[in-house]
Amino acid sequence: MARKFTLGGKAPQIGCNVSHSHRKTKKAWMPNIQTKAMYSMVLGRSIRMTITTSTLRSVDFVGGLDNYLLAASDAELTKTMRDLRDLIRQKSASA
């Protein structure tokens, strides 16, 4: 699976493995990214996305995907998630 995500905001961290003799070799720590289908109550359908597990817990904590997207800032979201948030705002305003 590619290490790209649509919801989360985490990137691989780069550092060094240090051996007993203090030789340093490059290492990357990858975020835990999962592919999930999350249900939007406002839109009435599931949205498939790649999401980090820490963000998945945050989505659950705030009460669902709709609440998370409405509360998130533009810097945290990708273009597709910002478009989805705008669609949720339009649907909830018309209802």
KOLMAR-359625 format. One record per residue (C-alpha): x, y, z; residue in three letters. Coordinates in pm, 1 decimal. Layout:
<pts>
pt u=X; v=Y; w=Z; resn=ALA
...
</pts>
This chain:
<pts>
pt u=0.0; v=0.0; w=0.0; resn=MET
pt u=126.5; v=345.3; w=-81.6; resn=ALA
pt u=202.8; v=562.7; w=217.2; resn=ARG
pt u=-33.2; v=835.3; w=98.4; resn=LYS
pt u=-344.7; v=927.5; w=289.3; resn=PHE
pt u=-648.9; v=1146.8; w=254.3; resn=THR
pt u=-715.1; v=1206.6; w=622.3; resn=LEU
pt u=-457.3; v=1232.5; w=896.1; resn=GLY
pt u=-177.1; v=1479.6; w=839.3; resn=GLY
pt u=109.5; v=1250.9; w=935.9; resn=LYS
pt u=415.0; v=1183.0; w=722.0; resn=ALA
pt u=698.2; v=931.0; w=752.7; resn=PRO
pt u=958.7; v=1028.4; w=1010.0; resn=GLN
pt u=1323.7; v=998.4; w=915.6; resn=ILE
pt u=1604.2; v=920.6; w=1156.7; resn=GLY
pt u=1905.1; v=700.4; w=1219.7; resn=CYS
pt u=1945.2; v=351.7; w=1354.4; resn=ASN
pt u=2245.6; v=361.1; w=1585.9; resn=VAL
pt u=2435.7; v=36.8; w=1633.5; resn=SER
pt u=2637.8; v=-67.2; w=1936.5; resn=HIS
pt u=2949.9; v=70.5; w=1764.7; resn=SER
pt u=2759.4; v=395.4; w=1692.5; resn=HIS
pt u=2739.7; v=347.7; w=1317.0; resn=ARG
pt u=2439.2; v=537.2; w=1188.8; resn=LYS
pt u=2214.5; v=414.2; w=908.2; resn=THR
pt u=1907.0; v=593.7; w=776.3; resn=LYS
pt u=1566.0; v=460.6; w=875.4; resn=LYS
pt u=1209.6; v=572.6; w=811.4; resn=ALA
pt u=921.3; v=517.0; w=1052.5; resn=TRP
pt u=598.1; v=490.7; w=857.4; resn=MET
pt u=260.2; v=602.7; w=996.0; resn=PRO
pt u=-3.8; v=336.7; w=1051.5; resn=ASN
pt u=-231.0; v=396.7; w=751.0; resn=ILE
pt u=-548.4; v=195.8; w=692.3; resn=GLN
pt u=-803.8; v=197.4; w=410.2; resn=THR
pt u=-1151.9; v=245.2; w=555.3; resn=LYS
pt u=-1500.1; v=319.7; w=431.8; resn=ALA
pt u=-1658.7; v=573.7; w=665.3; resn=MET
pt u=-2027.3; v=659.6; w=664.5; resn=TYR
pt u=-2146.2; v=1018.4; w=630.5; resn=SER
pt u=-2482.1; v=1072.8; w=799.6; resn=MET
pt u=-2550.3; v=1398.3; w=610.3; resn=VAL
pt u=-2469.3; v=1255.3; w=266.8; resn=LEU
pt u=-2620.7; v=915.2; w=342.6; resn=GLY
pt u=-2336.9; v=716.8; w=186.7; resn=ARG
pt u=-1999.7; v=564.1; w=262.1; resn=SER
pt u=-1678.4; v=735.7; w=163.2; resn=ILE
pt u=-1368.8; v=522.9; w=106.2; resn=ARG
pt u=-1043.4; v=680.5; w=224.2; resn=MET
pt u=-700.3; v=610.2; w=363.3; resn=THR
pt u=-672.8; v=726.9; w=721.7; resn=ILE
pt u=-420.2; v=705.5; w=1002.1; resn=THR
pt u=-530.6; v=507.4; w=1307.1; resn=THR
pt u=-479.5; v=803.7; w=1539.8; resn=SER
pt u=-712.8; v=1013.1; w=1322.9; resn=THR
pt u=-962.5; v=725.6; w=1319.0; resn=LEU
pt u=-978.4; v=748.7; w=1699.0; resn=ARG
pt u=-1023.6; v=1126.7; w=1674.0; resn=SER
pt u=-1310.4; v=1086.6; w=1425.7; resn=VAL
pt u=-1478.0; v=844.9; w=1666.1; resn=ASP
pt u=-1421.9; v=1082.7; w=1960.0; resn=PHE
pt u=-1587.0; v=1386.7; w=1795.9; resn=VAL
pt u=-1890.0; v=1186.0; w=1684.8; resn=GLY
pt u=-1833.8; v=1080.8; w=1326.9; resn=GLY
pt u=-1687.2; v=1183.3; w=995.7; resn=LEU
pt u=-1920.1; v=1479.9; w=941.2; resn=ASP
pt u=-1835.6; v=1643.1; w=1274.0; resn=ASN
pt u=-1463.1; v=1583.5; w=1224.5; resn=TYR
pt u=-1457.0; v=1739.4; w=876.9; resn=LEU
pt u=-1662.6; v=2040.8; w=983.5; resn=LEU
pt u=-1429.0; v=2110.3; w=1276.9; resn=ALA
pt u=-1102.2; v=2053.2; w=1086.4; resn=ALA
pt u=-894.8; v=2338.1; w=947.4; resn=SER
pt u=-796.9; v=2368.6; w=581.4; resn=ASP
pt u=-433.1; v=2286.2; w=658.5; resn=ALA
pt u=-526.3; v=1945.1; w=801.8; resn=GLU
pt u=-733.5; v=1833.8; w=501.8; resn=LEU
pt u=-647.3; v=1735.9; w=147.5; resn=THR
pt u=-827.5; v=1884.5; w=-152.0; resn=LYS
pt u=-1071.8; v=1591.5; w=-179.6; resn=THR
pt u=-1158.7; v=1612.4; w=190.7; resn=MET
pt u=-1211.2; v=1990.8; w=167.7; resn=ARG
pt u=-1447.7; v=1934.4; w=-125.9; resn=ASP
pt u=-1631.1; v=1669.7; w=76.9; resn=LEU
pt u=-1657.7; v=1909.8; w=371.9; resn=ARG
pt u=-1805.8; v=2178.1; w=145.8; resn=ASP
pt u=-2059.7; v=1926.4; w=15.0; resn=LEU
pt u=-2155.3; v=1834.9; w=374.2; resn=ILE
pt u=-2197.4; v=2205.0; w=459.3; resn=ARG
pt u=-2425.1; v=2256.7; w=157.3; resn=GLN
pt u=-2640.3; v=1953.4; w=239.0; resn=LYS
pt u=-2674.2; v=2041.4; w=606.8; resn=SER
pt u=-2760.1; v=2404.5; w=528.7; resn=ALA
pt u=-3035.3; v=2302.7; w=285.6; resn=SER
pt u=-3186.7; v=2049.9; w=526.8; resn=ALA
</pts>
